[in-house]
Amino acid sequence: MTIETMRPPALGLLTGQLWDAALCGDEAAATSAVRRALDEGLDAEAALLDVIAPVQGRVGEEWAANRITVAQEHAATAINERAVAAVAQHPAARTTPTRGRVTVACVDGEWHALPARLLAEVLKLRGWRVDYLGAQVPTPHLIAHIHATGTGLVALSSSIPTRLPTAHATITACQAAGTPVLVGGAAFGPNGRYARLLKADYWAPDARTAARDLALHPLPRPRPDHQVLDDLPHLADQEYTVVARTRPQLVRAVFEGMEDAYPAMRGYSETQRERTAEDLSHIVEFLTTALYIDDGEVFTRFLQWTAGILTARGVPAQSLPPVLDLLGRELKDFPRAGAILRSGRACLTSTPFPAARTSA
């Protein structure tokens, strides 16, 4: 059976088998189902992108909805990684490199490595020689790899917008080393808007598009005189720098003010208080990212996502506006930060969130 004759219900059956195996942590069942489908003629790229990728997407959705635990999410992700390895090791995935060399890596601090791994395997299937470096690759090590191998392209992946400042530094360093950079992942925003802002050479929405476009239009090497000067002129106001440097103090000040601003917090357990501190840290981190790219939408999208997460876990989303008010008080002398915070508060108050579930 080939991918042409394998009808959607058959793919759906394999997807269901992989989901069941991933959810219960059954590596043997997951890899056996994938190998069996490949033995029967399923295209290796379809196994990666039409089966494993959707299952991993569902893992994230189920975690966000609080229908699986963090431990289950981690275990399922590990099972999906083993499924990718099973595809890569199958005879159906064996190819001889006929194209150039590509290095695939995640931005330093980015631990969601599966999207990058999927791209690496698809590029191998399309005839590229691929160096897959994995998650959280420090920029100096990536640059050293470029010099050691002479790779013709770096494909950089990031799912978390707070990694954008690091991604910017990495893109600039790779280009300074004479290597073009393709980027992908949710961190780069809708339609890759932040990829363009950070001067990446190319952005692709998915692995298939990246592989197709690289084959049709190889990226030229940056010119020897390539420089990026003042490409983010809004940073001259120093708001990003100051807020980033004072993040621990900001989190502490807001945390200390929350009991008065949100009295329900007085009844929180120690664990709930620790999670609140973590949430506050993430909020400030996303604010600094919004200041870096001068785009408040990255902050408001995060707030909406956080409100949904809190609601699914039985925590009222109404706890968020007081946080923004306290932050605004601390940052009253920062006009861009103040505007972003006001926009975030308006977004929260205008979005109806379902009542949080409470245990009986």
Backbone torsions as a table, in degrees:
resi	resn	phi	psi	omega
1	MET	NA	128.1	178.6
2	THR	-101.1	170.9	179.2
3	ILE	-62.8	-29.3	179.1
4	GLU	-66.2	-36.1	-177.3
5	THR	-95.8	-10.8	179.1
6	MET	-79.2	104.4	-174.2
7	ARG	-74.1	160.4	-179.5
8	PRO	-50.2	-40.3	178.4
9	PRO	-58.3	-34.6	178.7
10	ALA	-67.9	-42.8	174.8
11	LEU	-62.4	-39.9	178.8
12	GLY	-62.7	-37.7	177.9
13	LEU	-63.8	-44.6	178.8
14	LEU	-64.1	-40.9	178.3
15	THR	-60.9	-42.3	178.1
16	GLY	-64.3	-40.7	178.3
17	GLN	-63.3	-42.3	179.9
18	LEU	-67.3	-39.9	178.4
19	TRP	-61.1	-46.4	-180.0
20	ASP	-60.9	-42.3	-179.3
21	ALA	-67.6	-40.9	-179.7
22	ALA	-65.9	-39.2	-176.7
23	LEU	-67.2	-33.8	-179.8
24	CYS	-99.4	6.4	175.4
25	GLY	71.3	29.7	-177.5
26	ASP	-96.1	90.4	-178.2
27	GLU	-63.4	-41.3	-177.8
28	ALA	-61.9	-43.2	179.5
29	ALA	-65.8	-39.5	-178.9
30	ALA	-64.8	-50.1	-176.6
31	THR	-70.2	-33.9	178.5
32	SER	-65.8	-42.1	179.9
33	ALA	-62.9	-42.1	-179.7
34	VAL	-66.9	-46.2	180.0
35	ARG	-61.9	-40.7	-179.3
36	ARG	-62.5	-41.9	178.8
37	ALA	-64.2	-39.4	177.5
38	LEU	-67.0	-39.9	176.7
39	ASP	-59.0	-34.2	-177.8
40	GLU	-84.0	0.4	173.5
41	GLY	111.8	2.7	177.8
42	LEU	-63.1	132.5	178.2
43	ASP	-63.7	136.1	-176.1
44	ALA	-61.9	-39.3	179.8
45	GLU	-65.6	-37.5	177.3
46	ALA	-65.3	-37.7	177.3
47	ALA	-60.6	-40.7	-179.1
48	LEU	-70.4	-49.4	-168.4
49	LEU	-96.6	-24.1	-177.5
50	ASP	-104.7	-7.1	179.2
51	VAL	-123.2	-64.1	-173.8
52	ILE	-66.4	-44.9	-179.0
53	ALA	-60.4	-47.0	177.5
54	PRO	-62.4	-35.9	177.6
55	VAL	-63.4	-43.1	178.3
56	GLN	-64.9	-37.4	175.6
57	GLY	-60.6	-40.5	178.6
58	ARG	-66.3	-34.8	177.4
59	VAL	-56.6	-47.4	178.8
60	GLY	-63.1	-40.3	-179.8
61	GLU	-65.3	-41.4	-179.6
62	GLU	-67.9	-37.2	176.0
63	TRP	-64.6	-45.5	-178.2
64	ALA	-61.3	-33.9	179.9
65	ALA	-83.0	1.5	178.7
66	ASN	65.6	29.3	177.2
67	ARG	-96.4	-13.8	169.7
68	ILE	-133.3	156.8	-177.5
69	THR	-84.4	169.9	175.4
70	VAL	-60.3	-41.2	179.5
71	ALA	-62.3	-42.9	177.6
72	GLN	-64.2	-38.6	178.6
73	GLU	-62.4	-44.3	179.5
74	HIS	-64.8	-44.2	-179.0
75	ALA	-63.9	-42.8	-180.0
76	ALA	-64.2	-40.2	177.5
77	THR	-61.8	-41.5	178.3
78	ALA	-62.9	-39.1	177.8
79	ILE	-64.2	-42.0	178.8
80	ASN	-64.6	-35.8	176.2
81	GLU	-64.0	-37.6	176.9
82	ARG	-68.6	-33.6	176.5
83	ALA	-64.6	-40.1	176.0
84	VAL	-60.6	-44.0	179.5
85	ALA	-61.6	-37.6	179.0
86	ALA	-63.6	-38.8	176.1
87	VAL	-64.6	-47.7	-175.8
88	ALA	-61.1	-31.3	-176.8
89	GLN	-89.5	-6.7	-176.6
90	HIS	-78.0	146.4	177.5
91	PRO	-54.6	-29.2	-179.9
92	ALA	-65.4	-17.5	-177.7
93	ALA	-101.6	2.9	-178.2
94	ARG	-77.2	123.6	179.2
95	THR	-135.8	158.1	174.6
96	THR	-102.8	126.2	-179.3
97	PRO	-59.3	128.2	178.1
98	THR	-124.0	-4.1	-178.8
99	ARG	-117.1	-167.8	-176.3
100	GLY	-78.9	-171.2	-176.1
101	ARG	-100.5	133.4	179.9
102	VAL	-126.7	136.7	173.0
103	THR	-106.1	125.0	179.5
104	VAL	-111.5	127.4	-176.7
105	ALA	-150.1	159.8	172.4
106	CYS	-97.7	147.7	176.1
107	VAL	-58.5	145.1	176.7
108	ASP	-55.0	129.7	-177.0
109	GLY	94.3	-8.4	179.9
110	GLU	-96.5	114.1	-177.2
111	TRP	-101.7	-4.7	176.3
112	HIS	-81.8	90.4	-170.7
113	ALA	-92.6	-16.3	-173.3
114	LEU	-59.9	-42.0	177.5
115	PRO	-58.1	-40.5	178.9
116	ALA	-66.7	-38.7	179.1
117	ARG	-65.0	-40.5	177.8
118	LEU	-61.7	-43.6	177.5
119	LEU	-61.1	-44.3	-179.3
120	ALA	-58.3	-43.8	-178.2
121	GLU	-69.8	-37.2	178.0
122	VAL	-65.3	-42.6	178.4
123	LEU	-62.7	-38.4	175.7
124	LYS	-60.7	-44.1	179.4
125	LEU	-62.1	-29.8	-179.5
126	ARG	-86.9	4.2	172.9
127	GLY	101.0	7.4	178.3
128	TRP	-85.6	151.5	169.7
129	ARG	-89.2	118.5	-169.0
130	VAL	-118.7	131.5	168.1
131	ASP	-104.2	111.1	-179.9
132	TYR	-99.9	116.5	-174.9
133	LEU	-98.1	-12.4	173.8
134	GLY	87.1	-158.0	-174.2
135	ALA	-82.0	155.6	168.9
136	GLN	49.0	61.4	-178.7
137	VAL	-93.3	113.7	177.9
138	PRO	-60.6	139.7	-176.5
139	THR	-55.9	-44.3	179.5
140	PRO	-58.6	-36.6	179.2
141	HIS	-70.2	-36.3	177.0
142	LEU	-64.7	-43.4	179.3
143	ILE	-64.6	-39.7	177.3
144	ALA	-61.5	-38.7	178.1
145	HIS	-65.1	-41.1	178.3
146	ILE	-58.2	-47.3	-178.5
147	HIS	-67.1	-34.9	-176.7
148	ALA	-74.8	-30.8	-172.9
149	THR	-108.2	-20.7	-175.5
150	GLY	68.2	28.0	-179.1
151	THR	-54.0	144.9	-176.2
152	GLY	-88.8	-10.3	-175.4
153	LEU	-160.9	142.0	170.7
154	VAL	-111.3	127.8	173.5
155	ALA	-107.1	116.2	-171.3
156	LEU	-111.5	128.7	-176.2
157	SER	-116.9	140.3	173.4
158	SER	-154.8	134.4	177.9
159	SER	-102.4	-19.1	-172.0
160	ILE	-105.9	118.4	-178.2
161	PRO	-58.4	-27.5	-179.5
162	THR	-66.6	-9.6	175.7
163	ARG	-87.2	0.5	-175.6
164	LEU	-61.6	-42.4	176.6
165	PRO	-58.2	-41.1	177.0
166	THR	-66.8	-40.3	177.5
167	ALA	-59.3	-40.8	179.7
168	HIS	-60.1	-46.2	179.1
169	ALA	-62.9	-38.2	-178.9
170	THR	-69.7	-43.6	177.3
171	ILE	-57.8	-47.4	-178.6
172	THR	-62.9	-41.2	-179.0
173	ALA	-66.5	-40.9	178.6
174	CYS	-64.3	-43.0	179.6
175	GLN	-65.7	-36.5	176.5
176	ALA	-64.8	-26.8	176.6
177	ALA	-84.4	3.3	176.5
178	GLY	86.8	18.7	-176.1
179	THR	-119.3	125.4	178.0
180	PRO	-70.3	157.4	-174.8
181	VAL	-127.8	123.8	169.6
182	LEU	-99.9	136.5	179.1
183	VAL	-124.0	156.5	177.1
184	GLY	-162.2	163.5	-179.5
185	GLY	118.5	159.8	-175.0
186	ALA	-61.7	-24.3	-178.6
187	ALA	-59.6	-28.1	-173.4
188	PHE	-85.8	8.5	167.7
189	GLY	82.1	172.3	178.6
190	PRO	-59.2	128.9	179.6
191	ASN	56.4	24.9	175.4
192	GLY	69.3	28.0	-174.5
193	ARG	-60.5	-34.3	-178.6
194	TYR	-80.6	-22.7	173.7
195	ALA	-62.2	-42.4	178.4
196	ARG	-68.2	-41.0	179.5
197	LEU	-59.3	-40.1	-176.2
198	LEU	-89.5	8.7	172.6
199	LYS	64.7	32.7	170.1
200	ALA	-64.2	152.3	-178.8
201	ASP	-72.8	-27.2	-179.1
202	TYR	-162.6	150.3	173.7
203	TRP	-128.1	140.7	176.5
204	ALA	-128.6	139.4	-178.1
205	PRO	-76.3	-19.1	-177.9
206	ASP	-160.9	170.7	-174.8
207	ALA	-66.1	-39.3	180.0
208	ARG	-62.2	-45.1	-179.8
209	THR	-63.5	-41.8	179.5
210	ALA	-60.4	-47.3	-179.0
211	ALA	-64.3	-42.5	-179.9
212	ARG	-63.7	-48.5	-175.2
213	ASP	-69.9	-34.2	177.2
214	LEU	-64.9	-35.4	177.9
215	ALA	-69.5	-37.5	-178.1
216	LEU	-79.8	-37.3	-174.1
217	HIS	-137.4	79.0	178.5
218	PRO	-55.6	142.0	-178.4
219	LEU	-80.0	128.9	178.2
220	PRO	-72.8	155.0	176.3
221	ARG	-70.4	143.6	176.0
222	PRO	-58.5	150.3	178.9
223	ARG	-63.8	151.2	179.0
224	PRO	-57.5	-28.3	-178.6
225	ASP	-93.4	16.3	-177.3
226	HIS	-59.3	126.3	176.6
227	GLN	-141.5	150.7	175.1
228	VAL	-124.3	105.2	-177.5
229	LEU	-120.3	128.2	176.6
230	ASP	53.6	40.0	-178.5
231	ASP	-76.5	-12.7	174.5
232	LEU	-128.0	73.2	-173.1
233	PRO	-61.1	-23.2	179.9
234	HIS	-64.5	-18.7	179.6
235	LEU	-69.5	-10.0	179.7
236	ALA	-63.2	-21.3	-178.7
237	ASP	-77.7	-5.9	175.2
238	GLN	68.9	5.5	179.8
239	GLU	-61.3	-45.7	179.4
240	TYR	-58.4	-48.3	-176.3
241	THR	-60.2	-46.3	-177.0
242	VAL	-67.4	-45.9	-178.7
243	VAL	-64.8	-40.8	179.0
244	ALA	-62.2	-42.0	-177.6
245	ARG	-71.8	-28.5	-176.4
246	THR	-102.0	15.6	-177.5
247	ARG	-53.7	-46.7	179.9
248	PRO	-60.5	-40.4	179.6
249	GLN	-66.9	-38.4	178.4
250	LEU	-64.5	-44.3	179.4
251	VAL	-61.5	-43.3	-179.6
252	ARG	-63.2	-45.0	-178.3
253	ALA	-63.3	-43.2	179.9
254	VAL	-67.3	-42.5	179.5
255	PHE	-58.8	-43.6	-179.4
256	GLU	-67.1	-27.8	-179.3
257	GLY	-88.6	-8.3	-172.9
258	MET	-70.0	-31.4	-177.9
259	GLU	-63.9	-33.4	176.8
260	ASP	-80.5	-39.1	-177.4
261	ALA	-75.7	-28.5	-179.1
262	TYR	-138.2	83.1	-171.8
263	PRO	-54.8	-26.4	-179.6
264	ALA	-58.7	-23.0	-178.7
265	MET	-67.1	-20.4	180.0
266	ARG	-63.0	-24.4	179.0
267	GLY	-93.9	6.1	-178.3
268	TYR	-67.9	145.4	172.1
269	SER	-76.1	171.8	179.1
270	GLU	-62.0	-38.8	178.6
271	THR	-64.6	-42.8	178.7
272	GLN	-63.3	-37.0	179.0
273	ARG	-67.9	-37.7	177.5
274	GLU	-64.9	-41.6	179.1
275	ARG	-67.4	-34.9	176.8
276	THR	-63.1	-42.6	177.9
277	ALA	-62.0	-39.3	177.1
278	GLU	-63.9	-43.4	179.1
279	ASP	-62.0	-41.3	178.8
280	LEU	-62.2	-40.8	179.3
281	SER	-62.6	-41.2	178.5
282	HIS	-65.2	-40.1	-179.9
283	ILE	-61.6	-44.6	179.3
284	VAL	-67.1	-36.5	179.3
285	GLU	-64.1	-41.1	177.9
286	PHE	-69.8	-32.4	174.8
287	LEU	-63.2	-43.0	179.0
288	THR	-63.9	-37.3	177.6
289	THR	-64.2	-42.9	177.9
290	ALA	-61.2	-37.2	176.8
291	LEU	-67.2	-37.9	-178.4
292	TYR	-64.2	-44.5	-177.1
293	ILE	-95.6	-1.6	178.7
294	ASP	56.3	48.4	-178.6
295	ASP	-144.7	106.5	-178.2
296	GLY	-69.1	-16.4	-177.3
297	GLU	-64.9	-32.6	179.2
298	VAL	-63.9	-29.4	178.3
299	PHE	-77.8	-45.9	-178.5
300	THR	-66.9	-36.4	176.4
301	ARG	-62.5	-39.9	178.3
302	PHE	-65.2	-41.7	178.8
303	LEU	-61.3	-43.1	178.7
304	GLN	-63.4	-41.9	177.1
305	TRP	-62.7	-45.1	179.9
306	THR	-62.5	-41.2	178.0
307	ALA	-59.8	-40.9	177.7
308	GLY	-65.5	-41.6	178.5
309	ILE	-62.5	-47.2	-179.7
310	LEU	-60.5	-45.3	-178.8
311	THR	-60.7	-42.5	179.6
312	ALA	-63.5	-24.1	-178.4
313	ARG	-101.4	11.9	174.9
314	GLY	82.1	15.5	178.3
315	VAL	-106.8	125.3	-177.7
316	PRO	-61.9	132.1	176.4
317	ALA	-65.9	-14.2	178.3
318	GLN	-65.5	-9.6	176.8
319	SER	-74.6	-13.5	-175.4
320	LEU	-80.1	-44.6	-179.6
321	PRO	-54.5	-40.9	176.2
322	PRO	-59.7	-33.3	177.1
323	VAL	-61.3	-44.8	-178.4
324	LEU	-67.7	-35.6	177.5
325	ASP	-64.3	-43.4	179.3
326	LEU	-66.1	-40.6	176.4
327	LEU	-62.7	-41.8	178.7
328	GLY	-60.7	-36.2	177.7
329	ARG	-65.8	-40.8	-179.9
330	GLU	-69.8	-29.0	-174.7
331	LEU	-111.8	33.5	-175.5
332	LYS	-63.2	-20.5	-179.0
333	ASP	-96.2	11.8	-176.8
334	PHE	-118.3	97.4	-172.5
335	PRO	-63.1	-41.4	-179.0
336	ARG	-67.9	-42.8	177.9
337	ALA	-62.3	-41.5	179.6
338	GLY	-61.9	-41.2	179.3
339	ALA	-65.0	-40.0	179.4
340	ILE	-65.2	-42.6	-179.9
341	LEU	-64.9	-41.6	178.6
342	ARG	-64.5	-38.8	177.7
343	SER	-64.5	-41.0	178.1
344	GLY	-63.5	-41.4	179.4
345	ARG	-65.7	-41.7	178.7
346	ALA	-62.3	-38.0	179.4
347	CYS	-64.3	-43.3	-178.8
348	LEU	-66.1	-42.7	-176.0
349	THR	-73.9	-20.2	-179.6
350	SER	-94.9	-6.0	-178.2
351	THR	-104.0	118.7	178.7
352	PRO	-76.3	122.8	175.7
353	PHE	-109.5	140.6	178.8
354	PRO	-61.8	153.4	178.9
355	ALA	-61.4	140.5	179.8
356	ALA	-66.0	141.0	176.7
357	ARG	-75.3	138.7	176.4
358	THR	-121.1	145.7	-179.4
359	SER	-77.9	148.5	-178.5
360	ALA	-75.3	NA	NA
